């Protein structure tokens, strides 16, 4: 009886664990920096990155010791984070445009990326 109860509990929790893992990976992929916004150390170089929330904004740090710097001057570090997010967005747009151009050329599309149809 106990064995069946354990199996039931584990199987009922399994979907939640899978979904949570996917969300964590997506959040990490969406984060614009791979370094600590305070120290510049590579995230994960000191173990699992420390997640800090400032006014609802998620900030990944190399360690809990960097929290004080953010609390003392949040504008400075949020500005760095915003600039990194803008750069990441630009890079994503450029990569998407390049992929679209490559796809147009591969398909024999008459209007290839970078060309103009107005003569």
C-alpha positions in Angstrom: 0.0 0.0 0.0 2.8 2.4 0.9 4.6 1.6 -2.3 1.5 2.6 -4.4 1.1 5.8 -2.4 4.7 6.8 -3.1 4.3 6.0 -6.8 1.1 8.0 -6.9 2.7 11.1 -5.3 5.8 11.0 -7.4 3.8 10.6 -10.7 1.5 13.4 -9.8 4.4 15.8 -9.1 6.4 14.9 -12.1 4.6 17.2 -14.6 5.0 20.1 -12.3 8.7 19.5 -12.0 9.1 19.2 -15.8 7.2 22.5 -16.4 9.2 24.3 -13.7 12.5 23.1 -15.3 11.4 24.5 -18.7 10.4 27.8 -17.2 13.8 28.1 -15.4 15.7 27.4 -18.7 13.5 30.0 -20.5 14.1 32.6 -17.9 17.9 32.0 -18.0 17.8 32.2 -21.8 15.9 35.5 -21.6 18.3 37.1 -19.2 20.5 39.5 -21.2 23.8 39.1 -19.3 26.0 36.1 -18.8 28.0 38.1 -16.2 27.2 39.6 -12.8 25.9 43.2 -13.3 27.9 44.3 -10.2 31.3 42.4 -10.3 31.5 41.4 -14.0 32.2 37.8 -12.9 30.7 35.1 -15.1 27.4 33.9 -13.8 27.8 30.4 -12.4 31.5 30.8 -11.8 30.8 30.9 -8.0 28.1 28.3 -8.0 24.5 28.8 -8.9 23.8 32.5 -9.7 22.1 34.4 -6.9 18.7 35.7 -7.9 17.7 39.1 -6.5 14.4 41.0 -7.1 14.4 44.8 -7.0 11.0 46.4 -7.4 9.8 43.3 -9.2 12.8 43.1 -11.6 14.9 39.9 -11.7 18.6 40.4 -11.4 21.1 37.5 -11.5 24.3 38.0 -9.5 27.4 36.0 -9.0 26.8 35.9 -5.2 24.7 37.3 -2.4 27.5 39.7 -1.5 26.7 41.8 -4.6 23.1 42.6 -3.3 24.4 45.5 -1.1 25.9 47.3 -4.1 22.5 47.1 -5.9 20.7 48.3 -2.8 23.1 51.3 -2.5 22.8 52.3 -6.1 20.0 50.5 -8.0 19.9 53.0 -10.8 23.4 52.3 -11.9 23.0 48.6 -12.1 19.5 48.6 -13.6 20.8 51.0 -16.3 23.5 48.4 -17.1 20.8 45.7 -17.2 18.6 47.8 -19.5 21.5 48.5 -21.9 22.3 44.8 -22.1 18.7 44.0 -22.8 18.6 46.5 -25.6 21.8 45.1 -27.1 20.4 41.6 -26.8 17.2 42.7 -28.6 19.2 44.3 -31.4 21.3 41.2 -31.8 18.1 39.0 -32.0 16.6 41.3 -34.6 19.8 41.2 -36.7 20.1 37.4 -36.4 16.4 37.0 -37.4 16.9 39.3 -40.4 20.0 37.4 -41.5 18.1 34.1 -41.2 15.3 35.5 -43.2 17.7 36.6 -45.9 19.4 33.2 -46.0 16.0 31.5 -46.2 14.9 33.8 -49.1 18.1 32.9 -51.0 17.8 29.2 -50.4 14.2 29.1 -51.6 15.1 31.0 -54.8 12.9 33.9 -53.7 13.0 36.6 -56.4 13.5 39.3 -53.9 16.6 38.4 -51.9 17.5 40.2 -48.7 19.4 43.4 -49.3 18.1 43.8 -52.9 15.6 46.4 -54.1 12.9 45.8 -56.5 12.6 49.5 -57.5 14.8 50.0 -60.6 
